[in-house]
């Protein structure tokens, strides 16, 4: 064993990067799960190539996974990396700018041969591992491919199969470097490859070979350890936003005692929700993969009309296609959840990159006056609570609800303290079962004090009624072309959505004073960067606060009062300025924007700079 010392660190940011066939996502998620089990706080940011089969070794084919873990509470995957694992030349070239000066580069020399250097567009004869260009970093090179093959020289696997285990060598190496045990990855491999003993054995062999190589090589004189984070006691697991969202839907369906139907069409980055929900038939969840976006939402509308909870999932391009059917759901006034996992646009745009650019589409992107409540999630774990809330609003106010997440939240992971079913509130659902005394016939648009119409399941004796997309006469639901009636119905539908503000929690300040110089107002996935930046500025003594909106429409009743309690308001968004338009319009304040539209999250550092300019 080499003579190494253990150095305690508060936090570490690692970026795994390689070709999309190198298994970097798996390596990253295994290291994340291991990190969660140790009890570190963590935040991840997977970064996928957009091309399904980008040519191997090219910059377009680089797949990355960034992981930030700490002994303190953290809210972002980190601005810059401490360690970059580069499986080939393209991975180094694409990610070097994100590595801290003095950071560690672990490079697989096999990925830096003449062919790989050419594919990564390095000039003829230039190899960054040999020309001194990495002098400002701690460079550690190893031939991962050669050592993987060496570890498997006694197996009958073909060369291609052997090379597939390369990522396990890197994982074993890092487990040694960060003083970890490998039990969870061994258990994962046994479960995944239990029926393929040779593949299981090869992965385990290579995992241990990587660990032992790190132990015997003299390159590292220090190992690193990050202590457990101080977090609220409870049972935690690492969870991505899409998984948390699926679990939130299952939980809400159980708490409402309402069977759920998902009618959807696969689209990046929302498809995982379908995959996840299809596993929960035992909870009365039915999933249907339709032939297109329109069939997906209309089948969900049919399920809601029939007394189930209809749900449909999509991304920006699919939202556009679903627009007319959303208008039908607004006209019918039935529960429906439209889940939009936003990505870079317009058109097909950047399918695997993150953006918050569908807010105005959610507000206004349908024909006619077509108001709908909008709920937005802030972090991966928050998806569970936020979708639970959206479900409740939808069934209790008889309205479709748009739920906004994005690629960064959907694919990113953080620790989630999962609740006990008994601790979740029941969701009250009322079906109309019969005519009341004095009612001669059923009036489908007869409303209660919240302007909510009754939910009657087709086939209930005495409650026969017809609904459709043509304008309804108030109360009777008959088709009406009367101009005064149309104006009345438009106003009622808007007022019904506005009245939801009476039933949602007041807006709270996340961190900072209740009055001050700058309020940073955010929504969605900017949560971590804003909170981290504001906490740093508060520690320096600045009068800065952070508020984050979950209820995007209607806004909480006290939002205006909060906005007017600060000298200036900054609204950071991963778009070209969308929430800022709505805030300026509704509250007549001169809010300032910070807009980043590069398919990557806003960093803590750039926000601190912008807030200091305003101070």
C-alpha positions in Angstrom: 0.0 0.0 0.0 1.3 3.4 -0.9 2.0 5.9 1.9 -1.0 8.3 1.7 -2.5 10.8 4.0 -6.2 11.7 4.3 -7.1 15.3 3.7 -10.5 16.6 4.9 -12.4 18.7 2.3 -15.7 20.6 2.8 -16.9 20.1 -0.8 -15.8 18.7 -4.1 -17.1 19.1 -7.7 -16.2 16.3 -10.1 -17.0 16.2 -13.9 -17.1 12.9 -15.6 -16.7 13.4 -19.4 -16.3 11.0 -22.3 -17.8 9.7 -25.5 -21.5 9.0 -25.3 -20.6 5.3 -25.3 -18.2 5.5 -22.4 -20.8 5.2 -19.7 -20.2 8.5 -18.0 -23.9 8.9 -17.0 -23.8 5.5 -15.2 -20.5 6.3 -13.6 -21.8 9.6 -12.4 -25.1 8.2 -11.1 -23.3 5.4 -9.2 -20.9 7.8 -7.6 -23.9 10.0 -6.7 -25.8 7.1 -5.1 -22.6 6.2 -3.1 -22.4 9.9 -2.0 -26.0 10.0 -0.9 -25.5 6.8 1.2 -22.5 8.3 3.0 -24.8 11.3 3.9 -23.1 14.1 1.9 -25.4 16.7 0.5 -25.2 16.5 -3.3 -26.4 18.1 -6.5 -25.8 16.7 -10.0 -26.0 18.0 -13.6 -26.0 15.4 -16.4 -25.1 16.9 -19.8 -26.2 14.8 -22.7 -25.2 15.2 -26.4 -28.2 16.1 -28.6 -27.3 13.7 -31.4 -28.5 10.1 -30.8 -25.4 8.7 -32.4 -22.8 11.5 -32.8 -19.6 10.2 -34.4 -17.3 8.7 -31.8 -14.6 10.9 -30.5 -16.1 14.2 -31.7 -17.0 17.3 -29.7 -20.7 16.8 -30.6 -20.6 13.3 -29.0 -19.2 14.4 -25.5 -21.4 13.2 -22.7 -20.8 14.8 -19.2 -22.0 14.3 -15.6 -21.2 17.0 -13.0 -21.5 16.1 -9.3 -21.1 18.5 -6.4 -20.9 16.9 -2.9 -20.3 18.6 0.4 -20.4 18.3 4.2 -22.5 21.5 4.2 -25.9 22.2 2.6 -25.5 23.0 -1.1 -27.9 24.1 -3.8 -26.1 23.9 -7.1 -23.9 21.4 -9.0 -21.0 23.9 -8.6 -19.7 26.7 -10.8 -16.3 25.2 -11.6 -14.9 21.7 -11.2 -12.1 20.5 -8.8 -11.7 17.2 -10.8 -12.2 16.5 -14.5 -12.2 12.9 -15.7 -11.5 13.0 -19.5 -11.9 9.7 -21.3 -10.8 11.2 -24.6 -9.4 14.4 -26.2 -12.8 15.8 -27.1 -14.0 15.5 -23.5 -10.9 17.4 -22.3 -11.3 20.1 -25.0 -15.1 20.6 -24.3 -14.7 20.8 -20.5 -11.3 22.3 -19.6 -12.7 25.8 -19.4 -14.9 24.6 -16.5 -12.0 23.3 -14.4 -10.5 25.4 -11.6 -6.9 26.5 -11.9 -4.8 23.9 -10.0 -7.6 21.3 -10.4 -7.0 17.6 -11.1 -7.2 16.2 -14.6 -7.5 12.4 -14.8 -7.0 11.5 -18.5 -7.3 8.2 -20.3 -4.3 8.2 -22.6 -5.9 5.7 -25.0 -8.4 8.5 -25.9 -5.6 10.8 -26.9 -4.2 8.8 -29.9 -3.7 10.5 -33.3 -7.2 9.7 -34.4 -9.0 11.0 -31.3 -6.8 14.2 -31.4 -7.8 14.8 -35.0 -11.6 14.2 -34.3 -11.4 16.7 -31.4 -9.9 19.3 -33.9 -6.5 19.6 -32.2 -3.8 20.8 -34.7 -1.6 18.2 -36.4 1.1 17.0 -33.9 -0.4 18.7 -30.8 -1.2 16.5 -27.8 -2.5 18.5 -24.8 -1.2 15.8 -22.4 2.4 16.3 -23.6 2.8 20.0 -24.8 2.7 21.6 -21.4 -0.6 23.3 -22.0 -2.0 21.7 -18.8 0.9 23.0 -16.6 -1.6 24.9 -14.4 -3.4 21.7 -13.4 -2.5 18.5 -11.6 -2.4 16.0 -14.5 -2.7 12.3 -13.9 -2.6 10.0 -17.0 -3.5 6.3 -17.2 -4.3 4.0 -20.0 -7.7 2.9 -18.8 -8.4 0.8 -21.9 -5.2 -1.2 -21.6 -5.6 -1.8 -17.8 -9.3 -2.8 -18.3 -8.2 -5.4 -20.9 -5.4 -6.6 -18.7 -7.8 -7.1 -15.8 -10.0 -9.2 -18.1 -7.3 -11.1 -20.0 -8.6 -14.5 -18.6 -12.2 -14.0 -19.7 -13.8 -15.2 -23.0 -15.4 -11.8 -23.6 -14.8 -10.1 -27.0 -12.7 -6.9 -27.1 -15.8 -4.7 -27.5 -17.4 -6.2 -24.4 -14.2 -5.8 -22.4 -13.9 -2.1 -23.3 -17.5 -1.5 -22.1 -16.2 -2.0 -18.6 -13.8 1.0 -18.8 -16.1 3.2 -16.8 -15.9 0.8 -13.8 -12.1 1.2 -13.7 -12.5 5.0 -13.4 -15.2 4.5 -10.8 -13.0 2.2 -8.7 -10.1 4.7 -9.0 -12.3 7.5 -7.7 -13.7 5.4 -4.8 -10.1 5.0 -3.6 -9.3 8.7 -4.1 -12.3 9.8 -2.0 -11.9 7.0 0.6 -15.2 5.2 -0.2 -16.4 1.6 0.0 -17.9 0.1 -3.1 -20.7 -2.0 -1.6 -23.6 -0.1 -3.3 -22.0 -0.4 -6.8 -21.3 -4.1 -6.3 -25.0 -4.5 -5.2 -26.1 -2.5 -8.3 -24.0 -4.6 -10.6 -25.3 -7.9 -9.1 -28.9 -6.8 -9.6 -28.3 -5.5 -13.2 -26.2 -8.4 -14.4 -27.3 -11.2 -12.1 -28.5 -13.3 -15.1 -25.3 -12.7 -17.0 -22.5 -14.0 -14.7 -19.6 -13.3 -17.1 -20.6 -9.6 -17.6 -21.2 -9.3 -13.9 -17.8 -10.8 -13.1 -16.0 -8.6 -15.6 -17.5 -5.4 -14.2 -16.6 -6.3 -10.6 -13.1 -7.3 -11.6 -12.5 -4.0 -13.4 -14.0 -2.0 -10.5 -11.6 -3.6 -8.1 -8.7 -3.2 -10.6 -9.3 0.6 -10.7 -9.4 0.7 -6.9 -6.2 -1.4 -6.5 -4.4 0.6 -9.2 -5.0 3.8 -7.3 -3.8 2.1 -4.1 -0.5 1.0 -5.6 0.4 3.8 -8.0 2.6 6.5 -6.4 1.0 9.4 -8.3 -1.4 10.3 -5.5 0.0 11.0 -2.0 -3.3 12.3 -0.7 -6.7 10.8 -0.4 -9.7 13.0 0.3 -12.6 12.7 2.6 -15.8 14.8 2.8 -17.7 14.3 6.1 -21.5 13.8 6.4 -23.6 16.9 5.9 -25.6 18.2 8.8 -29.1 17.6 7.5 -32.5 17.0 9.1 -32.8 13.5 10.4 -34.8 11.1 8.3 -34.4 8.5 5.5 -32.9 9.9 2.4 -32.3 8.7 -1.2 -30.8 10.4 -4.2 -33.6 11.3 -6.6 -33.9 13.0 -10.0 -36.7 15.5 -10.8 -38.6 13.2 -13.2 -38.6 10.3 -10.7 -39.7 12.6 -7.9 -42.5 13.9 -10.2 -43.7 10.3 -11.0 -43.7 9.4 -7.2 -45.6 12.7 -6.5 -48.3 11.7 -9.0 -48.7 8.2 -7.5 -48.9 9.7 -4.0 -51.5 12.3 -5.0 -53.6 9.6 -6.8 -53.6 7.5 -3.7 -54.4 10.4 -1.4 -57.3 11.5 -3.6 -58.4 7.9 -4.0 -58.6 8.6 -7.7 -57.3 6.3 -10.4 -54.8 8.0 -12.7 -54.4 7.8 -16.5 -51.3 9.0 -18.3 -51.8 9.6 -22.0 -48.6 10.8 -23.6 -46.1 10.7 -26.4 -42.3 10.3 -25.8 -40.2 13.5 -26.0 -36.9 14.5 -24.5 -36.6 15.3 -21.5 -40.0 14.1 -20.4 -40.0 10.5 -21.4 -38.6 9.1 -18.1 -41.9 10.0 -16.4 -43.8 7.5 -18.7 -41.1 4.9 -18.0 -41.3 5.4 -14.3 -45.2 5.5 -14.0 -45.6 2.4 -16.2 -44.1 0.4 -13.2 -47.0 1.4 -10.9 -50.0 -0.6 -12.2 -50.5 -2.0 -8.7 -51.5 1.6 -7.6 -54.2 1.9 -10.2 -51.9 3.9 -12.6 -52.6 3.3 -16.3 -50.2 4.5 -18.9 -50.8 4.9 -22.7 -48.1 5.7 -25.2 -50.2 7.4 -28.0 -49.3 7.9 -31.6 -48.8 11.6 -31.3 -49.0 14.6 -28.9 -52.7 15.4 -29.7 -53.8 11.8 -29.1 -51.9 11.8 -25.8 -53.7 14.8 -24.4 -57.1 14.0 -25.8 -57.0 10.5 -24.3 -56.2 12.1 -20.9 -59.1 14.5 -21.3 -61.4 11.4 -22.0 -60.1 9.8 -18.8 -60.9 12.9 -16.8 -64.4 13.2 -18.3 -64.8 9.5 -17.2 -63.9 10.4 -13.6 -60.2 9.5 -13.5 -57.3 12.0 -13.2 -56.0 12.6 -16.7 -52.3 13.5 -17.0 -50.1 14.2 -20.1 -46.4 14.9 -20.2 -44.4 16.8 -22.9 -41.8 19.5 -23.6 -42.1 22.8 -25.5 -42.7 21.5 -29.0 -45.4 19.1 -27.7 -47.0 22.0 -25.7 -47.6 23.8 -29.0 -49.3 20.7 -30.5 -51.5 20.2 -27.4 -52.7 23.8 -27.5 -56.1 23.3 -29.0 -56.9 20.4 -26.7 -55.9 22.4 -23.7 -58.5 25.0 -24.7 -61.1 22.2 -24.9 -60.2 21.2 -21.3 -60.5 24.8 -20.2 -64.0 25.0 -21.9 -65.1 21.6 -20.3 -63.7 22.7 -16.9 -62.4 19.3 -16.0 -59.3 18.3 -14.0 -56.1 17.6 -16.2 -52.4 17.9 -15.6 -50.2 19.1 -18.5 -46.6 18.5 -17.5 -44.1 20.5 -19.5 -40.4 19.6 -19.0 -38.9 22.6 -20.8 -35.9 22.5 -23.1 -34.0 24.8 -25.5 -36.1 26.1 -28.4 -37.7 27.3 -30.6 -38.8 24.4 -32.9 -36.7 21.3 -32.1 -34.1 23.6 -30.7 -31.7 22.1 -28.2 -33.4 18.9 -27.2 -31.0 17.9 -24.4 -30.2 21.4 -23.1 -32.1 23.3 -20.4 -34.1 26.5 -20.8 -37.0 28.2 -19.0 -38.5 29.6 -22.1 -42.1 28.2 -22.1 -43.6 30.4 -19.4 -45.2 32.9 -21.8 -46.5 29.9 -23.8 -48.0 28.5 -20.6 -49.6 31.8 -19.9 -50.8 32.9 -23.3 -50.0 30.2 -25.9 -53.5 29.1 -26.8 -56.3 30.6 -29.0 -58.9 32.8 -27.3 -59.0 33.8 -23.6 -57.8 30.6 -22.1 -56.6 31.0 -18.5 -55.1 28.1 -16.6 -53.3 27.8 -13.2 -49.5 27.3 -13.5 -47.3 25.6 -10.9 -43.5 25.4 -11.2 -41.0 23.2 -9.4 -37.6 24.6 -8.2 -35.4 21.5 -7.5 -35.4 17.8 -8.3 -36.9 16.9 -4.8 -39.3 19.8 -5.0 -41.0 18.1 -8.0 -42.7 15.7 -5.5 -44.4 18.4 -3.4 -45.1 20.7 -6.4 -46.9 18.1 -8.5 -48.9 17.0 -5.4 -50.0 20.6 -5.1 -50.9 20.9 -8.8 -53.0 17.6 -8.6 -54.9 19.0 -5.6 -55.6 22.4 -7.3 -56.8 20.6 -10.5 -59.4 18.3 -8.9 -60.6 20.8 -6.3 -61.0 23.7 -8.7 -62.1 21.6 -11.7 -59.5 23.1 -14.0 -56.5 21.9 -16.2 -53.2 22.9 -14.5 -49.9 23.4 -16.3 -46.9 22.1 -14.4 -43.4 23.5 -15.4 -40.1 21.8 -14.8 -37.0 21.7 -17.1 -34.2 19.5 -18.3 -31.9 20.6 -15.5 -34.4 19.7 -12.8 -35.6 16.6 -14.6 -32.2 14.9 -15.0 -30.4 16.5 -12.0 -30.4 14.7 -8.6 -30.2 15.7 -5.0 -30.9 13.9 -1.7 -34.7 13.6 -0.9 -36.0 12.9 2.5 -39.0 10.9 1.6 -42.2 11.4 3.5 -44.4 8.7 5.1 -47.7 8.3 3.4 -49.5 9.1 6.7 -47.8 12.5 6.8 -49.2 13.6 3.4 -52.6 15.5 3.5 -55.7 13.8 2.0 -57.0 15.4 -1.2 -60.7 15.8 -1.1 -62.5 14.9 -4.4 -66.3 15.4 -4.8 -68.3 13.7 -7.5 -72.0 14.7 -8.0 -73.9 11.4 -7.4 -77.5 12.5 -7.8 -79.9 15.4 -8.3 -80.5 17.5 -5.1 -83.9 18.1 -3.7 -85.7 20.7 -5.9 -83.3 20.1 -8.9 -85.4 19.1 -11.9 -82.5 18.4 -14.2 -78.7 18.5 -14.0 -77.0 21.9 -14.7 -73.4 21.2 -15.6 -72.2 24.8 -15.2 -74.0 25.5 -11.9 -71.1 26.8 -9.7 -70.3 26.9 -6.0 -68.8 29.9 -4.1 -65.4 29.3 -5.7 -67.1 29.2 -9.2 -66.3 25.5 -9.4 -68.7 23.4 -11.5 -69.8 19.9 -10.4 -67.9 16.7 -11.6 -70.4 14.2 -12.8 -69.3 10.9 -14.2 -71.1 9.9 -17.5 -73.6 7.2 -16.9 -74.7 8.4 -13.5 -78.6 8.2 -13.6 -80.3 11.6 -13.8 -77.0 13.5 -14.5 -77.0 13.1 -18.3 -75.2 16.1 -19.9 -73.2 17.1 -22.9 -70.1 19.1 -23.1 -67.9 20.1 -26.0 -65.7 22.8 -27.4 -68.4 25.3 -28.4 -69.2 28.2 -26.1 -71.5 27.2 -23.2 -74.5 29.0 -21.9 -73.9 29.9 -18.3 -75.4 27.3 -15.9 -77.2 25.1 -18.4 -74.1 24.2 -20.5 -76.2 24.4 -23.7 -74.3 25.7 -26.8 -74.6 29.5 -26.9 -73.6 32.1 -29.5 -75.0 35.0 -27.5 -72.4 37.9 -27.3 -73.2 38.9 -23.7 -73.0 35.2 -22.5 -69.6 34.8 -24.2 -68.2 37.8 -22.4 -69.7 36.5 -19.1 -68.2 33.0 -19.5 -64.8 34.4 -20.4 -64.9 36.6 -17.2 -66.1 33.7 -15.1 -63.4 31.3 -16.3 -60.7 34.0 -15.5 -62.2 34.8 -12.1 -62.3 31.1 -11.2 -58.5 30.8 -11.8 -58.0 34.1 -9.9 -60.0 32.8 -6.9 -57.4 30.0 -6.5 -55.2 32.6 -4.8 -57.6 32.4 -1.8 -56.5 28.8 -1.3 -52.8 28.8 -1.8 -50.0 29.7 0.7 -48.7 33.3 1.0 -45.4 33.9 -0.8 -42.5 33.5 1.6 -39.0 35.0 1.6 -36.5 32.1 1.2 -33.5 33.9 2.8 -32.7 37.5 3.8 -34.5 40.4 5.4 -38.2 41.3 4.8 -37.2 44.8 3.6 -34.0 45.7 2.0 -32.0 46.9 -1.0 -32.3 44.1 -3.5 -34.9 41.3 -3.8 -33.8 38.5 -6.2 -37.1 36.9 -7.5 -36.8 33.6 -9.2 -38.9 30.7 -10.4 -38.0 27.1 -11.5 -34.4 25.8 -11.7 -32.7 29.1 -10.9 -33.4 28.3 -7.2 -30.0 26.9 -6.3 -27.9 29.5 -7.9 -30.0 32.4 -6.4 -30.1 30.9 -2.9 -26.3 30.2 -2.9 -25.5 33.7 -4.2 -27.8 35.5 -1.7 -26.5 33.5 1.2 -22.9 34.5 0.3 -23.9 38.2 0.0 -25.8 38.1 3.3 -22.7 36.7 4.9 -20.8 39.8 3.6 -23.4 42.0 5.3 -25.5 43.1 2.2 -29.3 43.7 2.4 -30.3 41.2 -0.1 -33.2 38.6 -0.1 -34.4 35.8 -2.2 -38.1 34.8 -3.0 -38.9 31.9 -5.2 -42.4 31.5 -6.8 -44.1 28.1 -7.0 -47.6 29.4 -7.9 -47.0 31.2 -11.2 -50.7 31.7 -11.9 -52.4 33.0 -10.0 -49.6 34.6 -7.9 -49.8 34.5 -4.1 -51.9 37.4 -2.8 -49.0 39.0 -0.9 -46.5 39.0 -3.8 -47.0 42.7 -4.7 -46.5 43.8 -1.1 -43.2 41.8 -1.0 -42.0 43.3 -4.3 -42.6 46.9 -3.0 -40.6 46.2 0.2 -37.2 46.4 -1.6 -35.5 49.3 -3.5 -34.7 47.1 -6.5 -35.9 43.7 -7.9 -33.7 41.4 -10.0 -35.3 38.5 -11.9 -32.7 35.9 -13.2 -34.1 33.6 -15.9 -32.8 31.0 -18.4 -34.7 32.7 -21.2 -34.8 36.1 -22.8 -37.0 37.7 -20.1 -40.4 36.1 -19.6 -41.4 36.3 -15.9 -40.1 39.9 -15.8 -42.7 40.9 -18.5 -45.5 39.4 -16.3 -44.3 41.0 -13.1 -43.8 44.5 -14.7 -47.3 44.2 -16.2 -49.1 43.1 -13.0 -47.2 45.1 -10.4 -45.9 48.1 -12.4 -42.4 47.9 -10.9 -39.2 48.5 -12.8 -37.8 45.0 -12.2 -34.3 44.3 -13.8 -33.5 41.0 -15.6 -30.5 38.7 -15.8 -30.9 36.4 -18.9 -28.8 33.5 -19.9 -29.8 31.4 -22.9 -26.9 29.0 -23.5 -28.6 25.7 -22.6 -26.7 25.7 -19.3 -27.8 26.8 -15.8 -26.9 30.3 -14.4 -23.9 30.1 -12.0 -23.7 31.5 -8.5 -20.6 33.5 -9.4 -22.3 35.4 -12.3 -25.3 36.2 -10.1 -23.2 37.6 -7.3 -21.5 39.9 -9.8 -24.9 41.1 -11.2 -26.4 41.7 -7.7 -23.3 43.6 -6.6 -23.7 45.9 -9.6 -27.2 46.7 -8.4 -26.1 47.3 -4.9 
